[in-house]
Amino acid sequence: ILAKCRSLRTRIIAGGPLFNSTPDEYVDLVDHLILNEAELTLPPFLADLRAGNPKKVYRTDDFPEMNLTPTPRWDLIKIEKYATLMIQCSRGCPFDCEFCDITALYGRRARVKNADQLIKELEAIYNLGWRDSVFIVDDNFIGNKGKIKKLLPRLIDWMQTYHYPFQFITEASINLADDDELIELMAEAGFNRVFIGLETPNEESLEECSKHQNRGRNMIGAIKKLQAAGIQVLGGYIVGFDNDDEGIFHRQIKFIQESGVVTAMVGLLNAMPKTRLWQRLQAENRLRFDVTGDNTDGTINFIPRMDRETLIKGYRKIVRTIYSPRFFYRRACKFLEHYQPRRPSNLQGHTIKAFLKSVFYLGIVGNGISQWYFWKMLCKSLLFHRKLLPDAITLMIFGYHFRKVSKRV
């Protein structure tokens, strides 16, 4: 992309996580690097650009408060082309997991927008006609519980006033399950999905990567508690820690199946630049190459303790097992048994269209095993979980796409 822009003699201005992680790799490929957070580095660049003397690199060691963030110009995009719109409420995370680059990028103090800012952004997309899912893209939405608890009542009032036009998705740490008040506030505000880094059932690996918030707890019990509150858990899992042995593959499959986490995103451990993991492996002379950015391509950018081919083979076994029709169906059924949503899913035109397409592609022209489990899920939902039928159909569509991805792993 950069080469193409250069061939067209286009001025190239670059910023964001990729360029912040490895700026030296791109400094000769772009005209200007706007590093760190744009609230502090973009204004001086624009001022210098107007004056005709822009510098090559703009950076800062400071973290801006979120009240400096302007409302995005969603009117500039064709929102009808999107399945989900994204909003940011906070930056930073109080935890310091060894493999995660969030604290390096945004610090360990969670900075939160005020309620007026968030409401203004929601009103902007509402006025453009958006009536679907909104992904609050914070890496840990509950990183500052005190401020979030003050913000959520305002969000609840707004959602009730506008008859719940959105369903919220976000990311959080597993200690959300420890706070009944916060669970209630989030569920009442319209949060029905949350991504959580569950990582591994291996306590030694959790200790290794400093995932202290996951240690010594009943993970499956915590997941089911959130599901019962109407919040579906989307799980992130990792294999390839130094403390993982060949038994981890079976343990991960068992962990995922028993939890009822339908959307289970499993990846091989890779070391991101600027993380503590990167620094440790560099000191141990175990780094091989930069990360590819695709955690399903079967690559590992360091020398693992486990035999590399055994690790990759075991990873493929996990992914292909959990997304096989039989295992996926069982996990979806377990989820539906515990899931108690606060309100029914919004039926949009594209939702009905997706249902009809799923009947055709999964129920009629799909392969024999997939067809069987599709109709089995449809019938079971009609008999025992009728209110959850839209959710069940959505899960089966997800399963179809996950199977396609798993075959490429």
KOLSELO-681880 format. One record per residue (C-alpha): x, z, y; residue in three letters. Coordinates in pm, 1 decimal, padded with zeros to 6 digits. Each point is the difference from the previous one (the first is absolute). Example, Ala and Ser with C-alpha at 12.3 -4.5 7.8 and 13.67 -1.06 7.14 Angstrom:
BEGIN
+----------+----------+----------+------+
!        u !        w !        v ! type !
+----------+----------+----------+------+
!  01230.0 !  00780.0 ! -00450.0 !  ala !
!  00137.0 ! -00066.0 !  00344.0 !  ser !
+----------+----------+----------+------+
This chain:
BEGIN
+----------+----------+----------+------+
!        u !        w !        v ! type !
+----------+----------+----------+------+
!  00000.0 !  00000.0 !  00000.0 !  ile !
!  00278.4 !  00092.0 !  00241.6 !  leu !
!  00186.6 ! -00322.3 ! -00080.9 !  ala !
! -00313.3 ! -00204.9 !  00066.3 !  lys !
! -00054.7 !  00172.4 !  00334.1 !  cys !
!  00361.5 ! -00061.7 !  00093.4 !  arg !
! -00030.7 ! -00369.3 ! -00087.2 !  ser !
! -00292.1 ! -00020.7 !  00242.7 !  leu !
!  00206.3 !  00173.6 !  00270.1 !  arg !
! -00255.4 !  00278.5 !  00021.3 !  thr !
!  00095.1 !  00334.2 !  00152.5 !  arg !
! -00007.5 !  00254.6 ! -00284.6 !  ile !
! -00096.0 !  00360.8 !  00075.0 !  ile !
!  00004.5 !  00229.0 ! -00303.5 !  ala !
! -00106.4 !  00357.5 ! -00068.5 !  gly !
! -00169.7 !  00218.8 ! -00257.9 !  gly !
!  00110.5 !  00181.6 ! -00318.6 !  pro !
!  00199.8 ! -00288.9 ! -00151.5 !  leu !
!  00219.2 ! -00047.8 !  00306.2 !  phe !
!  00030.3 !  00374.5 !  00060.5 !  asn !
!  00128.0 !  00054.1 ! -00353.3 !  ser !
!  00275.7 ! -00262.3 !  00011.4 !  thr !
!  00044.1 ! -00118.3 !  00361.3 !  pro !
!  00360.8 ! -00114.6 ! -00052.4 !  asp !
! -00117.8 ! -00262.5 ! -00249.0 !  glu !
! -00220.7 ! -00166.8 !  00260.4 !  tyr !
!  00180.6 !  00051.7 !  00329.1 !  val !
!  00155.6 ! -00348.2 ! -00015.7 !  asp !
! -00320.5 ! -00165.8 ! -00123.5 !  leu !
! -00232.6 !  00104.9 !  00282.4 !  val !
!  00015.4 ! -00003.4 !  00378.0 !  asp !
! -00121.4 !  00355.0 !  00054.8 !  his !
! -00045.7 !  00306.4 ! -00221.3 !  leu !
! -00266.7 !  00247.6 !  00115.2 !  ile !
!  00081.7 !  00297.9 ! -00220.4 !  leu !
! -00165.2 !  00335.9 ! -00063.8 !  asn !
! -00351.7 !  00045.9 !  00140.1 !  glu !
! -00127.9 ! -00263.0 !  00242.8 !  ala !
! -00156.9 !  00247.0 !  00244.7 !  glu !
!  00355.1 !  00088.8 !  00113.5 !  leu !
!  00199.7 ! -00318.9 ! -00058.3 !  thr !
! -00240.8 ! -00285.1 !  00074.1 !  leu !
! -00073.4 !  00084.3 !  00368.8 !  pro !
!  00367.9 ! -00011.1 !  00110.0 !  pro !
!  00047.6 ! -00326.6 ! -00188.4 !  phe !
! -00300.9 ! -00154.8 !  00174.2 !  leu !
!  00126.5 !  00122.9 !  00337.3 !  ala !
!  00344.4 ! -00149.8 ! -00064.7 !  asp !
! -00158.3 ! -00322.8 ! -00124.9 !  leu !
! -00198.3 ! -00034.4 !  00322.9 !  arg !
!  00318.3 !  00066.4 !  00197.1 !  ala !
!  00181.8 ! -00268.1 ! -00198.2 !  gly !
!  00263.6 !  00222.4 ! -00161.6 !  asn !
! -00129.7 !  00123.1 ! -00338.9 !  pro !
!  00248.4 !  00181.5 ! -00226.6 !  lys !
!  00068.3 ! -00076.6 ! -00363.9 !  lys !
! -00104.4 !  00337.1 ! -00144.4 !  val !
! -00238.7 !  00270.1 !  00117.8 !  tyr !
! -00001.4 !  00332.1 ! -00183.8 !  arg !
! -00075.0 !  00368.4 !  00051.2 !  thr !
!  00049.5 !  00326.5 ! -00185.7 !  asp !
! -00325.3 !  00143.3 !  00135.3 !  asp !
! -00345.0 !  00002.4 ! -00161.6 !  phe !
! -00285.5 ! -00081.8 !  00241.2 !  pro !
! -00322.7 !  00194.7 !  00015.3 !  glu !
! -00295.5 ! -00198.1 ! -00129.4 !  met !
! -00187.9 !  00016.5 !  00330.5 !  asn !
!  00234.3 ! -00277.9 !  00117.7 !  leu !
! -00142.7 ! -00241.3 ! -00257.7 !  thr !
! -00239.6 ! -00260.6 !  00147.5 !  pro !
! -00317.8 ! -00115.5 ! -00172.1 !  thr !
!  00084.3 ! -00310.8 ! -00207.9 !  pro !
! -00147.1 ! -00336.6 !  00107.3 !  arg !
! -00215.5 ! -00064.0 ! -00306.7 !  trp !
! -00190.5 ! -00257.3 !  00203.9 !  asp !
!  00301.0 ! -00228.3 ! -00044.9 !  leu !
! -00048.3 ! -00027.9 ! -00377.0 !  ile !
! -00278.5 ! -00147.3 ! -00212.4 !  lys !
! -00124.8 !  00322.5 ! -00155.8 !  ile !
! -00233.6 ! -00187.1 ! -00233.2 !  glu !
!  00312.3 ! -00117.4 ! -00184.6 !  lys !
!  00094.8 !  00357.6 ! -00090.2 !  tyr !
! -00112.7 !  00216.4 ! -00291.1 !  ala !
!  00114.8 !  00318.3 !  00175.4 !  thr !
!  00104.8 !  00084.0 !  00354.0 !  leu !
!  00287.7 !  00239.6 !  00062.6 !  met !
!  00029.0 !  00284.7 !  00249.1 !  ile !
!  00278.6 !  00252.8 !  00044.4 !  gln !
! -00080.7 !  00361.2 !  00081.8 !  cys !
!  00336.7 !  00172.5 ! -00046.5 !  ser !
!  00368.6 ! -00054.8 ! -00073.8 !  arg !
!  00248.7 !  00220.6 ! -00179.1 !  gly !
! -00014.6 !  00224.1 ! -00305.9 !  cys !
!  00104.2 !  00365.4 ! -00047.5 !  pro !
!  00133.0 ! -00068.9 ! -00349.9 !  phe !
!  00336.5 ! -00156.7 ! -00079.3 !  asp !
! -00023.6 ! -00181.6 ! -00333.7 !  cys !
!  00340.9 ! -00141.1 ! -00091.6 !  glu !
! -00118.9 ! -00358.5 ! -00059.9 !  phe !
! -00225.9 ! -00027.9 !  00306.5 !  cys !
!  00112.7 ! -00156.4 !  00328.7 !  asp !
! -00289.9 !  00128.3 !  00211.5 !  ile !
!  00181.0 !  00305.7 !  00132.4 !  thr !
!  00299.7 ! -00217.6 !  00090.8 !  ala !
! -00229.7 ! -00234.8 !  00191.2 !  leu !
! -00248.2 !  00244.1 !  00154.9 !  tyr !
!  00138.8 !  00351.4 ! -00041.6 !  gly !
! -00135.4 !  00311.3 ! -00170.7 !  arg !
! -00231.6 !  00106.3 !  00282.5 !  arg !
! -00339.7 ! -00162.7 ! -00044.9 !  ala !
! -00116.0 ! -00132.9 !  00337.3 !  arg !
! -00375.1 ! -00057.4 !  00025.6 !  val !
! -00217.5 ! -00203.8 !  00236.0 !  lys !
! -00266.8 !  00193.6 !  00185.0 !  asn !
! -00364.5 ! -00041.8 ! -00094.3 !  ala !
! -00079.8 ! -00209.8 !  00308.3 !  asp !
!  00265.8 ! -00255.4 ! -00096.2 !  gln !
! -00123.4 ! -00030.1 ! -00356.5 !  leu !
! -00364.2 ! -00031.5 !  00105.6 !  ile !
!  00092.1 ! -00266.2 !  00256.2 !  lys !
!  00168.2 ! -00206.8 ! -00271.9 !  glu !
! -00295.8 !  00038.5 ! -00235.2 !  leu !
! -00239.9 ! -00102.5 !  00275.8 !  glu !
!  00212.4 ! -00308.2 !  00066.8 !  ala !
! -00034.2 ! -00130.1 ! -00356.1 !  ile !
! -00364.3 !  00112.6 ! -00017.5 !  tyr !
! -00081.9 ! -00203.1 !  00311.4 !  asn !
!  00164.7 ! -00302.8 ! -00161.7 !  leu !
! -00248.4 !  00027.9 ! -00286.5 !  gly !
!  00218.0 !  00165.4 ! -00265.4 !  trp !
! -00204.9 !  00190.0 ! -00262.5 !  arg !
!  00234.4 !  00045.5 ! -00293.3 !  asp !
!  00303.7 !  00195.3 ! -00118.1 !  ser !
!  00255.4 !  00134.9 !  00245.3 !  val !
!  00343.0 !  00090.8 ! -00134.5 !  phe !
!  00157.3 !  00282.8 !  00199.4 !  ile !
!  00356.9 ! -00095.7 ! -00080.6 !  val !
!  00168.9 !  00336.0 !  00064.0 !  asp !
!  00260.4 !  00075.3 ! -00265.1 !  asp !
! -00140.1 !  00352.6 ! -00018.5 !  asn !
! -00330.8 !  00040.6 !  00182.8 !  phe !
!  00009.2 !  00378.2 ! -00052.0 !  ile !
!  00360.3 !  00044.2 !  00116.0 !  gly !
! -00127.9 !  00211.9 !  00289.1 !  asn !
! -00303.4 !  00174.6 ! -00148.1 !  lys !
! -00077.5 !  00200.3 !  00313.2 !  gly !
! -00038.4 ! -00303.4 !  00225.3 !  lys !
! -00183.3 ! -00201.4 ! -00263.8 !  ile !
! -00253.5 !  00280.2 ! -00047.1 !  lys !
! -00065.1 ! -00004.9 !  00374.9 !  lys !
! -00038.1 ! -00378.4 !  00000.3 !  leu !
! -00229.8 ! -00039.4 ! -00300.7 !  leu !
! -00313.0 !  00169.5 !  00148.1 !  pro !
!  00005.3 ! -00254.9 !  00285.0 !  arg !
!  00036.7 ! -00278.7 ! -00254.0 !  leu !
! -00292.5 !  00139.7 ! -00201.4 !  ile !
! -00221.1 !  00009.9 !  00311.2 !  asp !
!  00088.0 ! -00361.0 !  00081.9 !  trp !
! -00058.4 ! -00120.6 ! -00354.8 !  met !
! -00337.8 !  00173.7 ! -00016.3 !  gln !
! -00103.4 ! -00141.2 !  00338.5 !  thr !
!  00081.7 ! -00353.8 ! -00115.0 !  tyr !
! -00147.5 !  00052.4 ! -00350.4 !  his !
!  00330.9 ! -00017.5 ! -00187.1 !  tyr !
!  00104.4 ! -00360.0 !  00073.2 !  pro !
!  00339.9 !  00044.8 ! -00167.9 !  phe !
!  00154.3 !  00137.8 ! -00317.0 !  gln !
!  00345.2 !  00146.4 !  00050.4 !  phe !
!  00305.4 ! -00036.1 ! -00223.3 !  ile !
!  00322.4 !  00187.8 !  00067.4 !  thr !
!  00313.9 !  00150.6 ! -00153.2 !  glu !
!  00065.3 !  00371.0 ! -00046.4 !  ala !
!  00203.6 !  00250.9 ! -00198.5 !  ser !
! -00144.6 !  00177.2 ! -00304.6 !  ile !
! -00022.9 !  00332.8 !  00186.0 !  asn !
! -00320.8 ! -00140.3 !  00147.6 !  leu !
! -00159.5 !  00137.5 ! -00316.8 !  ala !
!  00098.6 !  00354.1 !  00107.6 !  asp !
! -00208.3 ! -00010.7 !  00318.7 !  asp !
! -00375.7 !  00008.4 ! -00062.0 !  asp !
! -00079.5 ! -00013.6 !  00371.8 !  glu !
!  00208.3 ! -00312.3 !  00049.8 !  leu !
! -00149.1 ! -00168.0 ! -00307.0 !  ile !
! -00350.4 !  00067.9 !  00131.9 !  glu !
!  00083.1 ! -00130.7 !  00347.5 !  leu !
!  00158.1 ! -00319.2 ! -00132.4 !  met !
! -00283.6 ! -00070.1 ! -00242.8 !  ala !
! -00260.7 !  00060.5 !  00270.2 !  glu !
!  00190.4 ! -00227.3 !  00239.6 !  ala !
! -00026.8 ! -00289.6 ! -00243.9 !  gly !
!  00332.6 !  00008.4 ! -00183.2 !  phe !
! -00070.3 ! -00125.2 ! -00351.4 !  asn !
!  00346.4 ! -00110.3 ! -00113.8 !  arg !
!  00341.2 !  00160.3 !  00039.2 !  val !
!  00335.4 ! -00119.5 ! -00130.0 !  phe !
!  00217.6 !  00283.7 ! -00132.4 !  ile !
!  00355.6 ! -00017.8 ! -00127.2 !  gly !
! -00046.9 !  00164.1 ! -00340.1 !  leu !
!  00333.6 ! -00144.6 ! -00117.4 !  glu !
!  00056.9 !  00156.9 ! -00342.6 !  thr !
! -00106.5 !  00272.2 ! -00244.6 !  pro !
!  00369.2 !  00086.5 ! -00044.3 !  asn !
!  00068.5 !  00327.7 !  00185.2 !  glu !
!  00377.0 ! -00058.5 ! -00009.2 !  glu !
! -00042.3 ! -00336.6 !  00170.8 !  ser !
! -00225.2 !  00154.1 !  00265.6 !  leu !
!  00271.5 !  00257.1 !  00068.9 !  glu !
!  00264.0 ! -00273.7 !  00005.8 !  glu !
! -00179.5 ! -00198.8 !  00271.4 !  cys !
! -00106.4 !  00309.2 !  00201.0 !  ser !
! -00369.4 ! -00067.0 ! -00059.9 !  lys !
! -00064.1 !  00372.8 !  00027.3 !  his !
! -00367.0 ! -00035.5 !  00096.6 !  gln !
! -00070.8 ! -00147.2 ! -00345.6 !  asn !
!  00186.3 !  00259.3 ! -00204.2 !  arg !
! -00156.7 !  00280.6 ! -00200.1 !  gly !
! -00358.3 ! -00109.8 !  00046.2 !  arg !
! -00283.8 ! -00129.2 ! -00213.6 !  asn !
!  00018.2 ! -00359.3 !  00120.6 !  met !
! -00291.5 ! -00125.0 ! -00206.9 !  ile !
! -00215.5 !  00290.1 !  00119.1 !  gly !
!  00088.3 ! -00080.5 !  00361.5 !  ala !
! -00092.2 ! -00366.0 ! -00048.4 !  ile !
! -00334.6 !  00082.5 ! -00158.2 !  lys !
! -00075.9 !  00245.0 !  00280.8 !  lys !
!  00040.3 ! -00277.0 !  00256.4 !  leu !
! -00204.1 ! -00244.5 ! -00208.5 !  gln !
! -00281.3 !  00255.4 ! -00028.2 !  ala !
!  00004.2 !  00031.9 !  00379.9 !  ala !
! -00059.7 ! -00374.4 !  00034.2 !  gly !
!  00361.5 ! -00101.2 !  00063.5 !  ile !
!  00144.9 ! -00252.5 ! -00243.7 !  gln !
!  00370.8 !  00053.0 ! -00062.9 !  val !
!  00225.3 ! -00306.0 ! -00002.7 !  leu !
!  00325.6 !  00100.6 ! -00166.2 !  gly !
!  00362.1 ! -00096.3 !  00046.7 !  gly !
!  00234.5 !  00049.8 ! -00297.1 !  tyr !
!  00374.3 ! -00047.0 ! -00047.1 !  ile !
!  00227.1 ! -00034.1 ! -00302.4 !  val !
!  00377.8 ! -00013.3 !  00005.4 !  gly !
!  00097.8 !  00344.8 !  00125.0 !  phe !
!  00329.0 !  00138.0 ! -00130.4 !  asp !
! -00192.6 !  00265.4 ! -00194.7 !  asn !
! -00228.8 ! -00251.9 ! -00171.8 !  asp !
!  00062.2 ! -00064.8 ! -00368.4 !  asp !
! -00166.5 ! -00251.5 ! -00231.7 !  glu !
! -00295.9 !  00232.9 ! -00047.7 !  gly !
! -00108.1 ! -00048.8 !  00361.5 !  ile !
! -00181.1 ! -00326.0 ! -00072.9 !  phe !
! -00248.6 !  00157.2 ! -00241.2 !  his !
! -00033.9 !  00305.7 !  00226.5 !  arg !
! -00083.5 ! -00215.8 !  00301.2 !  gln !
! -00264.6 ! -00194.0 ! -00192.2 !  ile !
! -00155.6 !  00325.6 ! -00121.8 !  lys !
!  00015.5 !  00151.8 !  00350.3 !  phe !
! -00167.4 ! -00302.8 !  00159.0 !  ile !
! -00270.8 ! -00030.9 ! -00265.6 !  gln !
! -00094.2 !  00369.5 !  00003.2 !  glu !
! -00020.1 !  00011.9 !  00379.4 !  ser !
! -00258.0 ! -00275.8 !  00035.3 !  gly !
!  00206.7 ! -00160.1 !  00277.0 !  val !
! -00123.9 ! -00356.6 ! -00033.3 !  val !
!  00227.5 ! -00155.1 !  00261.3 !  thr !
!  00337.4 !  00109.4 ! -00134.9 !  ala !
!  00293.4 ! -00164.7 !  00177.4 !  met !
!  00309.4 !  00040.3 ! -00216.8 !  val !
!  00343.6 ! -00103.2 !  00121.6 !  gly !
!  00363.3 !  00020.2 ! -00098.3 !  leu !
!  00203.5 !  00234.0 !  00216.5 !  leu !
!  00201.7 ! -00187.0 !  00261.8 !  asn !
!  00217.5 !  00137.1 !  00277.9 !  ala !
! -00115.6 ! -00088.6 !  00350.8 !  met !
!  00260.9 ! -00013.6 !  00277.4 !  pro !
!  00038.6 !  00320.2 !  00206.4 !  lys !
! -00167.1 !  00217.1 ! -00264.8 !  thr !
!  00175.1 !  00300.7 ! -00151.1 !  arg !
! -00018.6 ! -00181.1 ! -00333.5 !  leu !
!  00191.7 ! -00295.0 !  00146.1 !  trp !
!  00263.7 !  00233.0 !  00141.1 !  gln !
!  00040.7 !  00188.6 ! -00329.3 !  arg !
!  00027.3 ! -00314.8 ! -00210.9 !  leu !
!  00241.9 ! -00152.7 !  00247.5 !  gln !
!  00219.8 !  00309.6 ! -00029.3 !  ala !
! -00021.4 ! -00029.4 ! -00380.6 !  glu !
!  00090.3 ! -00372.7 !  00018.6 !  asn !
! -00323.6 ! -00093.6 ! -00179.2 !  arg !
! -00160.1 ! -00240.0 !  00249.0 !  leu !
! -00018.1 ! -00363.8 ! -00116.3 !  arg !
! -00187.4 ! -00194.7 !  00268.7 !  phe !
! -00271.5 !  00035.2 !  00263.2 !  asp !
! -00361.9 !  00053.5 ! -00098.1 !  val !
! -00207.3 ! -00314.3 ! -00047.6 !  thr !
! -00314.9 !  00147.0 !  00155.3 !  gly !
! -00203.7 ! -00078.7 ! -00312.6 !  asp !
! -00040.7 !  00301.3 ! -00227.3 !  asn !
! -00151.8 ! -00211.8 ! -00277.1 !  thr !
!  00287.6 ! -00245.5 ! -00043.7 !  asp !
!  00180.5 !  00217.3 ! -00255.3 !  gly !
!  00317.1 !  00047.5 !  00203.7 !  thr !
!  00194.6 !  00323.0 !  00054.9 !  ile !
!  00252.1 !  00000.4 !  00283.8 !  asn !
!  00218.3 !  00273.2 ! -00147.3 !  phe !
!  00158.7 !  00095.7 ! -00331.1 !  ile !
! -00253.6 !  00226.5 ! -00177.7 !  pro !
!  00087.8 !  00280.6 ! -00240.4 !  arg !
! -00225.9 ! -00152.0 ! -00264.1 !  met !
!  00100.7 ! -00331.0 ! -00153.2 !  asp !
! -00117.4 ! -00260.2 !  00251.2 !  arg !
! -00170.8 ! -00231.9 ! -00249.0 !  glu !
! -00172.8 !  00295.6 ! -00168.2 !  thr !
! -00128.2 !  00114.5 !  00339.0 !  leu !
! -00135.1 ! -00342.1 !  00097.2 !  ile !
! -00158.9 ! -00050.6 ! -00342.3 !  lys !
! -00164.0 !  00343.2 !  00019.6 !  gly !
! -00127.0 ! -00069.9 !  00350.7 !  tyr !
! -00160.9 ! -00323.3 ! -00116.3 !  arg !
! -00160.0 !  00188.0 ! -00288.7 !  lys !
! -00161.5 !  00247.6 !  00241.4 !  ile !
! -00141.5 ! -00267.6 !  00229.7 !  val !
! -00128.1 ! -00228.1 ! -00275.8 !  arg !
! -00151.9 !  00292.5 ! -00190.2 !  thr !
! -00187.2 !  00168.5 !  00284.5 !  ile !
! -00142.3 ! -00332.2 !  00121.2 !  tyr !
! -00100.2 ! -00129.6 ! -00340.9 !  ser !
! -00382.0 ! -00032.9 ! -00014.8 !  pro !
! -00042.8 !  00292.2 ! -00240.2 !  arg !
!  00217.8 !  00250.9 !  00186.9 !  phe !
! -00133.6 ! -00106.0 !  00339.2 !  phe !
! -00361.2 !  00033.2 ! -00117.6 !  tyr !
!  00062.2 !  00348.7 ! -00140.7 !  arg !
!  00164.3 !  00111.9 !  00323.2 !  arg !
! -00280.5 ! -00143.1 !  00211.3 !  ala !
! -00258.3 !  00184.0 ! -00211.2 !  cys !
!  00189.8 !  00327.7 !  00038.8 !  lys !
!  00006.3 ! -00053.0 !  00376.4 !  phe !
! -00372.9 ! -00075.2 !  00021.3 !  leu !
! -00076.1 !  00318.7 ! -00194.4 !  glu !
!  00160.1 !  00213.7 !  00272.5 !  his !
! -00056.8 ! -00206.9 !  00314.6 !  tyr !
! -00275.0 !  00132.2 !  00228.4 !  gln !
! -00011.0 ! -00208.4 !  00320.2 !  pro !
! -00164.0 !  00144.3 !  00310.6 !  arg !
! -00191.4 ! -00317.5 !  00075.5 !  arg !
! -00054.9 ! -00337.6 ! -00167.4 !  pro !
!  00237.2 ! -00287.3 !  00061.4 !  ser !
! -00091.9 ! -00231.1 !  00285.8 !  asn !
! -00146.3 ! -00321.1 ! -00140.9 !  leu !
!  00141.4 ! -00288.1 !  00200.9 !  gln !
! -00060.6 ! -00369.2 ! -00054.4 !  gly !
!  00348.5 ! -00045.3 ! -00141.2 !  his !
! -00063.3 !  00294.1 ! -00237.8 !  thr !
! -00299.5 ! -00175.4 ! -00155.9 !  ile !
!  00196.2 ! -00324.8 ! -00014.5 !  lys !
!  00286.8 !  00180.7 ! -00174.5 !  ala !
! -00242.7 !  00146.7 ! -00254.4 !  phe !
! -00144.4 ! -00341.7 ! -00085.7 !  leu !
!  00348.2 ! -00149.5 ! -00029.4 !  lys !
!  00107.5 !  00288.2 ! -00226.0 !  ser !
! -00293.0 ! -00065.1 ! -00233.3 !  val !
!  00103.8 ! -00364.3 ! -00026.2 !  phe !
!  00378.7 !  00036.2 ! -00025.2 !  tyr !
!  00019.6 !  00326.9 ! -00195.6 !  leu !
! -00324.3 ! -00000.7 ! -00193.4 !  gly !
! -00045.8 ! -00368.4 ! -00084.1 !  ile !
!  00326.8 ! -00193.9 !  00015.7 !  val !
!  00241.2 !  00291.1 ! -00060.1 !  gly !
!  00183.4 !  00046.5 ! -00328.1 !  asn !
! -00176.5 !  00177.3 ! -00285.2 !  gly !
!  00146.0 !  00350.0 !  00041.3 !  ile !
! -00038.5 !  00001.8 !  00378.8 !  ser !
! -00358.0 ! -00128.7 ! -00032.1 !  gln !
! -00085.9 !  00273.6 ! -00247.3 !  trp !
!  00126.7 !  00281.0 !  00225.1 !  tyr !
! -00159.9 ! -00152.4 !  00309.9 !  phe !
! -00348.0 !  00001.6 ! -00154.1 !  trp !
!  00064.5 !  00338.4 ! -00157.1 !  lys !
!  00087.3 !  00144.5 !  00342.3 !  met !
! -00298.1 ! -00170.6 !  00163.0 !  leu !
! -00244.4 !  00133.6 ! -00259.6 !  cys !
!  00148.0 !  00349.9 !  00002.1 !  lys !
! -00019.0 !  00014.1 !  00378.2 !  ser !
! -00363.7 ! -00112.6 ! -00000.4 !  leu !
! -00087.4 !  00263.0 ! -00260.6 !  leu !
!  00203.8 !  00300.6 !  00115.9 !  phe !
!  00151.8 ! -00066.0 !  00343.5 !  his !
! -00250.3 ! -00226.1 !  00174.7 !  arg !
!  00091.7 !  00126.9 !  00348.1 !  lys !
!  00361.7 ! -00083.9 ! -00074.0 !  leu !
! -00067.2 ! -00358.5 ! -00111.9 !  leu !
!  00168.3 ! -00157.6 !  00308.3 !  pro !
!  00304.0 !  00221.3 ! -00060.9 !  asp !
!  00008.1 ! -00091.5 ! -00369.5 !  ala !
! -00013.9 ! -00373.2 !  00076.6 !  ile !
!  00272.6 !  00039.1 !  00262.1 !  thr !
!  00220.7 !  00175.1 ! -00254.9 !  leu !
! -00048.4 ! -00277.6 ! -00254.2 !  met !
!  00097.0 ! -00259.6 !  00261.1 !  ile !
!  00308.1 !  00206.4 !  00083.9 !  phe !
!  00080.8 !  00019.7 ! -00370.1 !  gly !
! -00010.6 ! -00378.8 ! -00028.2 !  tyr !
!  00251.2 ! -00037.5 !  00282.5 !  his !
!  00219.8 !  00283.5 ! -00128.1 !  phe !
!  00019.4 ! -00172.2 ! -00339.2 !  arg !
!  00117.6 ! -00318.2 !  00169.4 !  lys !
!  00272.8 !  00195.2 !  00179.2 !  val !
!  00101.5 !  00187.3 ! -00316.9 !  ser !
!  00061.0 ! -00328.9 ! -00180.3 !  lys !
!  00252.7 ! -00097.2 !  00267.2 !  arg !
!  00196.1 !  00324.8 ! -00031.9 !  val !
+----------+----------+----------+------+
